[in-house]
Amino acid sequence: MHKEKELLRNFYSSWAQSVSLYTRRADHYNISYPVLMTLYALYSRGSLTQKKISEFFGLPKQTVHSSVRYLEKRDYISLTPGTRDRREKIIFLTEEGRAYAGELLTPLFEAEENICRTIGIERLEEMINTNDLYNLLFEKEMKRRIKHHD
């Protein structure tokens, strides 16, 4: 059991350090981590809803909403009503927003790609699959525990 606790602490520390590296990159550009991740999502995946951005990056919906407002005030994004639910807004990068995001994210993407080549596809896939499994099992465990306490 001691080894498991140590491994979990190391896992959380590693995850937090990764977030910290992206946060420092955001700080370098005088924006917040959530704004950087919102730009990252829109630039790399195209138009998205706030809900999708929240799901992709594990950010609270209100945090994404604040990031969207920040970017909208600077004319980096535009919002249009969804086709199925008009209350749900689809977020697009404007031409100016695409240029801004590209300026910020291109060095980040290049660094990520260099790291991928160094680590190798197989190890990255293993890392992603293991992390996805951990998240799935953790979510199930939390639901089970909540259910037993209600």
GILIN-V894291 format. One record per residue. N is the residue number from 0. RES is the residue in three letters. SS is DSSP state (A for helix, B for strand, O for the rest). PHI is phi in radians with two decimals (NA if undefined). Layout:
# GILIN-V894291
n=N res=RES ss=SS phi=PHI
n=N res=RES ss=SS phi=PHI
This chain:
# GILIN-V894291
n=0 res=MET ss=O phi=NA
n=1 res=HIS ss=A phi=-1.07
n=2 res=LYS ss=A phi=-1.11
n=3 res=GLU ss=A phi=-1.08
n=4 res=LYS ss=A phi=-1.09
n=5 res=GLU ss=A phi=-1.11
n=6 res=LEU ss=A phi=-1.10
n=7 res=LEU ss=A phi=-1.12
n=8 res=ARG ss=A phi=-1.05
n=9 res=ASN ss=A phi=-1.14
n=10 res=PHE ss=A phi=-1.07
n=11 res=TYR ss=A phi=-1.11
n=12 res=SER ss=A phi=-1.12
n=13 res=SER ss=A phi=-1.09
n=14 res=TRP ss=A phi=-1.08
n=15 res=ALA ss=A phi=-1.11
n=16 res=GLN ss=A phi=-1.14
n=17 res=SER ss=A phi=-1.09
n=18 res=VAL ss=A phi=-1.07
n=19 res=SER ss=A phi=-1.08
n=20 res=LEU ss=A phi=-1.12
n=21 res=TYR ss=A phi=-1.22
n=22 res=THR ss=A phi=-1.11
n=23 res=ARG ss=A phi=-1.11
n=24 res=ARG ss=A phi=-1.12
n=25 res=ALA ss=A phi=-1.07
n=26 res=ASP ss=A phi=-1.00
n=27 res=HIS ss=A phi=-1.00
n=28 res=TYR ss=O phi=-1.72
n=29 res=ASN ss=O phi=1.03
n=30 res=ILE ss=O phi=-2.26
n=31 res=SER ss=O phi=-1.49
n=32 res=TYR ss=A phi=-0.98
n=33 res=PRO ss=A phi=-1.07
n=34 res=VAL ss=A phi=-1.15
n=35 res=LEU ss=A phi=-1.04
n=36 res=MET ss=A phi=-1.20
n=37 res=THR ss=A phi=-1.15
n=38 res=LEU ss=A phi=-1.08
n=39 res=TYR ss=A phi=-0.99
n=40 res=ALA ss=A phi=-1.08
n=41 res=LEU ss=A phi=-1.21
n=42 res=TYR ss=A phi=-1.24
n=43 res=SER ss=A phi=-1.55
n=44 res=ARG ss=A phi=-2.01
n=45 res=GLY ss=O phi=1.55
n=46 res=SER ss=O phi=-1.16
n=47 res=LEU ss=B phi=-2.55
n=48 res=THR ss=B phi=-1.56
n=49 res=GLN ss=A phi=-1.06
n=50 res=LYS ss=A phi=-1.06
n=51 res=LYS ss=A phi=-1.12
n=52 res=ILE ss=A phi=-1.06
n=53 res=SER ss=A phi=-1.03
n=54 res=GLU ss=A phi=-1.19
n=55 res=PHE ss=A phi=-1.10
n=56 res=PHE ss=A phi=-2.00
n=57 res=GLY ss=O phi=1.11
n=58 res=LEU ss=O phi=-1.69
n=59 res=PRO ss=O phi=-1.04
n=60 res=LYS ss=A phi=-1.00
n=61 res=GLN ss=A phi=-1.13
n=62 res=THR ss=A phi=-1.15
n=63 res=VAL ss=A phi=-1.11
n=64 res=HIS ss=A phi=-1.00
n=65 res=SER ss=A phi=-1.10
n=66 res=SER ss=A phi=-1.13
n=67 res=VAL ss=A phi=-1.09
n=68 res=ARG ss=A phi=-1.06
n=69 res=TYR ss=A phi=-1.02
n=70 res=LEU ss=A phi=-1.24
n=71 res=GLU ss=A phi=-1.16
n=72 res=LYS ss=A phi=-1.08
n=73 res=ARG ss=O phi=-1.70
n=74 res=ASP ss=O phi=1.06
n=75 res=TYR ss=O phi=-1.55
n=76 res=ILE ss=B phi=-2.39
n=77 res=SER ss=B phi=-2.33
n=78 res=LEU ss=B phi=-2.07
n=79 res=THR ss=B phi=-2.27
n=80 res=PRO ss=B phi=-1.09
n=81 res=GLY ss=O phi=-1.18
n=82 res=THR ss=O phi=-1.35
n=83 res=ARG ss=O phi=-1.51
n=84 res=ASP ss=O phi=-2.22
n=85 res=ARG ss=O phi=-1.16
n=86 res=ARG ss=O phi=-1.29
n=87 res=GLU ss=O phi=-1.45
n=88 res=LYS ss=B phi=-1.70
n=89 res=ILE ss=B phi=-1.63
n=90 res=ILE ss=B phi=-1.83
n=91 res=PHE ss=B phi=-2.15
n=92 res=LEU ss=B phi=-1.33
n=93 res=THR ss=O phi=-1.34
n=94 res=GLU ss=A phi=-1.03
n=95 res=GLU ss=A phi=-1.13
n=96 res=GLY ss=A phi=-1.15
n=97 res=ARG ss=A phi=-1.13
n=98 res=ALA ss=A phi=-1.14
n=99 res=TYR ss=A phi=-1.08
n=100 res=ALA ss=A phi=-1.09
n=101 res=GLY ss=A phi=-1.07
n=102 res=GLU ss=A phi=-1.08
n=103 res=LEU ss=A phi=-1.33
n=104 res=LEU ss=A phi=-1.59
n=105 res=THR ss=A phi=-0.99
n=106 res=PRO ss=A phi=-1.09
n=107 res=LEU ss=A phi=-1.16
n=108 res=PHE ss=A phi=-1.09
n=109 res=GLU ss=A phi=-1.10
n=110 res=ALA ss=A phi=-1.10
n=111 res=GLU ss=A phi=-1.06
n=112 res=GLU ss=A phi=-1.15
n=113 res=ASN ss=A phi=-1.08
n=114 res=ILE ss=A phi=-1.11
n=115 res=CYS ss=A phi=-1.04
n=116 res=ARG ss=A phi=-1.13
n=117 res=THR ss=A phi=-1.22
n=118 res=ILE ss=A phi=-1.25
n=119 res=GLY ss=O phi=1.73
n=120 res=ILE ss=A phi=-1.03
n=121 res=GLU ss=A phi=-1.04
n=122 res=ARG ss=A phi=-1.18
n=123 res=LEU ss=A phi=-1.13
n=124 res=GLU ss=A phi=-1.07
n=125 res=GLU ss=A phi=-1.09
n=126 res=MET ss=A phi=-1.08
n=127 res=ILE ss=A phi=-1.13
n=128 res=ASN ss=A phi=-1.07
n=129 res=THR ss=A phi=-1.15
n=130 res=ASN ss=A phi=-1.15
n=131 res=ASP ss=A phi=-1.07
n=132 res=LEU ss=A phi=-1.11
n=133 res=TYR ss=A phi=-1.00
n=134 res=ASN ss=A phi=-1.09
n=135 res=LEU ss=A phi=-1.08
n=136 res=LEU ss=A phi=-1.16
n=137 res=PHE ss=A phi=-1.12
n=138 res=GLU ss=A phi=-1.06
n=139 res=LYS ss=A phi=-1.08
n=140 res=GLU ss=A phi=-1.11
n=141 res=MET ss=A phi=-1.16
n=142 res=LYS ss=A phi=-1.10
n=143 res=ARG ss=A phi=-1.09
n=144 res=ARG ss=A phi=-1.17
n=145 res=ILE ss=A phi=-1.13
n=146 res=LYS ss=A phi=-1.06
n=147 res=HIS ss=A phi=-1.31
n=148 res=HIS ss=A phi=-1.65
n=149 res=ASP ss=O phi=-1.60
